[in-house]
Amino acid sequence: MQTMNAPNAERPADVAERPAPVMEALGITKLYPGTVALKDVDFAVYPGKVNVLIGENGAGKSTLMKILAGIERPTEGKVLLHGHEVHFQNTREATAHGVGIIHQELNLFPEMTVADNMFAGKEMSRMGVVDRRAQAKLAREVIDRLQPGIDPGERMLNLRVGQQQIVEIAKTMLSQNLRVLIMDEPTSSLSNTEVDVLFKLIEDLKAQGIAIIYISHRLEEIIRIGDYVTILRDGRRVADAQVKDISVRWIIENMVGHANLTIDKTPYPGERLPIMEVKNYTLPRLGGGYTVDHVSFTLHAGEVLGIYGLMGAGRTELVESLMGLHPEATGEMVLGCETITRPTITGQIARGMVLVPEDRQRDGLVQTMSIANNLLLTSIPQFTKGGVVRKEPCKRAVDGAVKDMQIKVADVKHLISSLSGGNQQKVVIGKCVMANAKVFMMDEPSRGIDVGAKTDIFILMRQFAAQGNGVIFVGSELKEIVSVCDRVLVMSNGKLTADLAGDAITEAALVKASAANLHTGKAATSEGSME
């Protein structure tokens, strides 16, 4: 194992033990206007191995992967495939040479079927007509290897985010000459069961000699399935090692320069008055039953309230219903001094409630707008006088948000798509802060972002609460929930199965409650009794 703090550092001492690379990036530099995304980066990809690439958001991981997959061209440097220099002009050329990529952000057509999405741009035809029957048959065969039960004829918009991720993965499995498969955060939306299925598939691909390039911010995953790891920081390669020789602490130290990422949970010193009361909230499920099944709880000032549960538990649907995204939901909510039975999005924002959505690309940002305009989306009335937007106050507010949120940006006039995933998430949160909210609901805010950006966001949560606001944090990572929250509600099959606080918030208690028998409809409290 060898750590490197210079861009031209020597290769690891164990290099003689490694197989010949199937693919190499040599001296890669990528410049964007005002930004050096990559600087003289070397990266070797070994056949039949999981080649892990990690780093904080903005470190250059996705840029390097786009270069390898033919989406971007390097400013300097070269890419070798089987020892020969290649110049892919697009992903079609890369795919033809056996290089596939699964993007972090879903790249799907919501109105099209699963099968049509999988074959988009590479349709099977018969006598000049798309052979949808053949496509559906092959799509089912590929999907069943990953997760049986997904209908190839179902429209994408009707699938859960985790199922959509499975389809994204399945698209790449159609290639007959696959030699290198790039996986950018493939487990970010998957349940534990789906992750196990994916890891079994990765083992099968390794046995076939296929090289996996694996990007993940879930450090335990890296230790579990990785063979080699390369770390980028600020666009430079800073470390390279065999996974068997390292630890999670080593990874964190090389990513961010230190290993102390604990979150200060200092209790709110003020009076914990109720900010929001939710009474008997229900969301009917298509076909019968309830996605949210008669849920009641109270959110207090100065509190970070976690909502934990397995995929399909109803967590996202609950916060979406409270925000007014599901008009068919019933129940009562008391927000401030007002009782609300039919919330609307604009009405909730006006009352001081905001939602950071699970899918930031689709629901949290407008991709064709600039960073500045995305930040202003929920607060533009504050800067409008006589129907005219006042530019100078807008500029001051945007600059303040960029500073407060620590958003790494070259120019706020650039498109939001120019930012890394973690910085995009900070823009979504910054947009909510600029709305002067009192209730912050955050649905999987740490999905697909690095350990440093996660810590920044968790610190922001605690700061919001310390100001007397209420924060609802919907999360799937047990360690995050335990580290950040003052209190945790657990949901299973739409019902509330536990309400835990303080020392009662343990990983074991959360797992037990998430799989609880729901026939009684009762919830476990911090003391272990039932209410």
C-alpha positions, -999 to 999 in steps of 0.1 A, spaced: 0 0 0 13 34 -9 -2 69 -4 6 96 -29 4 133 -23 17 145 -57 1 141 -91 32 123 -105 38 101 -75 52 66 -80 29 37 -86 21 14 -57 48 -10 -45 26 -40 -53 23 -31 -90 44 -61 -100 18 -84 -84 -11 -69 -104 -24 -83 -137 -20 -63 -169 -46 -35 -171 -74 -40 -196 -78 -2 -196 -57 27 -185 -60 65 -182 -25 81 -184 -18 117 -175 -54 128 -178 -61 165 -174 -95 181 -180 -101 218 -180 -135 235 -179 -140 273 -179 -127 285 -145 -122 249 -133 -95 222 -133 -116 190 -130 -86 166 -134 -49 172 -132 -24 146 -146 -44 116 -133 -33 80 -139 -59 52 -133 -55 15 -141 -84 -9 -146 -77 -46 -140 -97 -75 -156 -118 -97 -134 -115 -72 -105 -135 -45 -88 -115 -13 -94 -129 12 -69 -126 50 -75 -135 72 -47 -132 108 -36 -154 137 -23 -179 153 -46 -161 175 -71 -129 154 -68 -132 145 -105 -145 109 -104 -175 114 -127 -154 134 -151 -128 107 -154 -155 81 -159 -171 102 -187 -137 104 -204 -133 66 -202 -169 61 -215 -166 85 -245 -189 112 -231 -161 137 -226 -127 142 -242 -95 149 -221 -77 182 -225 -44 163 -221 -35 127 -216 -46 94 -233 -68 64 -227 -55 29 -235 -77 -2 -241 -59 -35 -243 -26 -15 -246 -38 5 -276 -47 42 -276 -84 49 -282 -104 80 -289 -141 74 -282 -163 101 -297 -195 89 -279 -209 62 -257 -219 42 -288 -183 38 -298 -173 29 -263 -200 3 -261 -189 -12 -294 -154 -16 -279 -169 -33 -247 -170 -3 -223 -204 3 -206 -215 28 -180 -242 30 -154 -247 66 -145 -253 79 -110 -283 99 -120 -310 78 -138 -309 82 -175 -344 69 -184 -376 79 -203 -404 79 -177 -433 76 -202 -417 46 -220 -418 10 -210 -390 -9 -192 -382 -28 -224 -382 3 -246 -359 20 -222 -335 -8 -222 -333 -9 -260 -334 29 -266 -310 36 -294 -303 0 -300 -337 -14 -310 -342 -49 -323 -360 -48 -356 -376 -73 -380 -382 -62 -416 -377 -26 -406 -401 -27 -377 -392 -26 -340 -396 -62 -327 -411 -53 -293 -419 -89 -285 -383 -100 -289 -372 -69 -269 -396 -78 -240 -384 -114 -240 -347 -105 -238 -354 -77 -213 -372 -101 -190 -343 -126 -192 -318 -99 -182 -339 -83 -155 -348 -116 -139 -310 -121 -132 -312 -89 -111 -347 -87 -96 -375 -110 -108 -410 -93 -108 -403 -61 -128 -426 -62 -158 -408 -52 -191 -441 -37 -203 -445 -14 -173 -440 23 -177 -409 36 -159 -428 63 -140 -447 36 -122 -416 20 -107 -399 28 -74 -366 46 -76 -348 14 -66 -365 -6 -94 -356 21 -119 -319 17 -108 -322 -20 -115 -334 -12 -150 -305 12 -155 -281 -16 -146 -299 -41 -168 -294 -18 -198 -257 -24 -197 -261 -62 -195 -274 -63 -230 -239 -59 -245 -225 -92 -258 -188 -80 -258 -188 -62 -224 -152 -60 -211 -153 -29 -188 -184 -19 -168 -184 15 -150 -208 16 -121 -214 51 -107 -232 48 -73 -252 18 -84 -266 10 -49 -277 46 -40 -314 37 -44 -313 0 -37 -327 -19 -7 -304 -43 12 -319 -72 -7 -313 -56 -40 -277 -47 -31 -271 -84 -23 -284 -93 -57 -262 -67 -74 -231 -79 -55 -238 -115 -66 -240 -102 -102 -207 -84 -98 -191 -117 -87 -205 -134 -118 -191 -107 -140 -157 -109 -123 -156 -146 -129 -161 -139 -167 -130 -116 -166 -150 -84 -169 -134 -54 -152 -157 -34 -129 -150 3 -122 -170 10 -90 -178 44 -76 -195 45 -42 -197 67 -11 -208 37 10 -174 29 24 -184 -4 39 -194 -16 4 -159 -8 -9 -143 -29 18 -168 -57 11 -164 -61 -27 -134 -40 -38 -101 -54 -50 -82 -22 -58 -89 14 -47 -78 47 -62 -86 80 -44 -90 114 -60 -89 147 -42 -93 181 -59 -88 165 -93 -56 147 -84 -48 111 -76 -37 110 -40 -37 73 -31 -38 38 -46 -39 5 -28 -52 -30 -26 -85 -31 -6 -72 -60 15 -45 -37 29 -67 -8 40 -95 3 63 -124 26 63 -104 51 84 -76 50 58 -101 58 31 -116 88 50 -82 102 59 -71 102 22 -104 115 10 -107 145 33 -74 147 51 -88 136 85 -110 108 99 -130 127 125 -165 131 110 -187 130 141 -218 151 143 -224 174 173 -258 166 187 -259 193 214 -295 195 227 -316 225 218 -315 248 248 -349 264 242 -384 251 250 -393 222 227 -428 234 217 -447 215 190 -441 230 156 -462 205 136 -487 179 147 -498 152 122 -530 133 131 -542 101 114 -525 107 81 -535 82 54 -526 77 17 -546 50 -1 -527 25 -22 -538 18 -58 -555 -16 -57 -564 -14 -20 -548 -9 13 -527 21 24 -492 33 15 -494 56 45 -516 39 71 -531 62 98 -498 78 109 -497 104 138 -467 122 153 -455 155 166 -424 175 155 -409 199 181 -388 230 179 -351 223 179 -356 186 169 -341 165 142 -367 138 137 -356 107 117 -380 85 97 -364 51 91 -378 21 72 -371 -4 44 -379 5 8 -416 5 3 -423 14 40 -441 46 30 -415 71 43 -413 91 11 -450 90 5 -456 104 40 -434 135 36 -447 140 0 -483 139 14 -475 164 41 -460 187 14 -492 185 -7 -479 162 -35 -507 136 -30 -542 153 -30 -558 119 -23 -542 118 12 -564 123 42 -558 134 77 -551 165 97 -520 186 102 -515 215 126 -487 238 114 -481 267 137 -516 278 147 -533 266 115 -552 233 110 -547 220 75 -566 191 58 -559 198 21 -523 210 18 -509 224 -15 -473 229 -24 -474 267 -27 -495 269 5 -470 248 25 -441 268 13 -459 300 23 -465 284 58 -428 277 62 -426 240 51 -401 228 25 -391 194 11 -357 183 -2 -369 155 -25 -353 120 -29 -346 125 -66 -328 159 -68 -324 157 -106 -361 152 -114 -379 169 -85 -354 193 -69 -337 212 -97 -344 226 -132 -315 213 -153 -318 240 -180 -315 268 -155 -284 283 -139 -272 277 -104 -284 312 -93 -319 307 -107 -323 273 -91 -314 288 -58 -340 315 -63 -369 292 -73 -388 292 -40 -380 328 -28 -383 349 -59 -415 368 -45 -392 382 -18 -371 400 -45 -400 412 -66 -415 447 -65 -442 459 -88 -439 427 -108 -402 434 -115 -374 412 -101 -348 433 -83 -314 420 -96 -291 433 -69 -310 418 -39 -311 385 -58 -274 386 -64 -267 393 -27 -290 365 -16 -274 340 -40 -239 349 -30 -249 345 6 -264 311 0 -233 299 -19 -212 310 10 -234 296 38 -239 263 20 -202 261 11 -212 253 -25 -181 248 -47 -189 268 -78 -169 287 -104 -197 310 -115 -234 310 -104 -244 318 -140 -233 283 -151 -259 256 -155 -268 236 -125 -256 204 -143 -220 217 -141 -219 210 -104 -211 177 -87 -238 157 -70 -230 169 -35 -230 205 -46 -263 201 -65 -277 188 -32 -265 218 -14 -282 240 -40 -315 222 -33 -311 227 4 -300 263 -1 -331 270 -21 -352 257 8 -332 278 33 -338 309 12 -376 303 16 -373 311 53 -387 278 63 -394 265 98 -400 229 89 -373 212 68 -382 178 54 -352 160 38 -358 128 19 -325 108 16 -304 140 14 -271 120 16 -280 97 -14 -251 96 -39 -228 121 -22 -194 117 -5 -186 114 32 -174 151 34 -205 165 17 -227 143 39 -211 157 70 -217 193 57 -254 185 52 -258 168 86 -241 198 102 -266 220 84 -295 199 98 -282 204 133 -278 241 127 -314 244 114 -326 227 145 -304 248 168 -322 279 155 -355 265 168 -367 250 135 -379 214 131 -361 189 108 -375 157 94 -348 134 80 -359 104 59 -329 80 57 -319 45 49 -284 44 64 -286 32 100 -254 49 111 -265 82 97 -299 80 115 -283 71 148 -256 98 145 -278 127 135 -313 123 150 -327 133 184 -357 110 178 -366 84 152 -399 71 139 -398 37 122 -422 28 95 -431 -6 81 -457 -13 54 -471 22 58 -475 20 96 -456 36 124 -439 8 144 -416 26 167 -409 61 182 -375 61 197 -354 88 214 -320 93 230 -301 61 240 -330 40 227 -320 49 191 -298 19 182 -292 0 150 -306 -31 165 -338 -14 176 -343 3 142 -338 -30 123 -362 -48 147 -389 -22 143 -386 -19 105 -396 -56 103 -422 -55 131 -454 -75 130 -481 -49 122 -513 -67 131 -517 -47 164 -510 -14 147 -492 -2 178 -459 16 180 -430 9 203 -418 39 224 -384 47 238 -393 28 269 -402 -3 249 -440 -1 257 -467 1 231 -489 31 224 
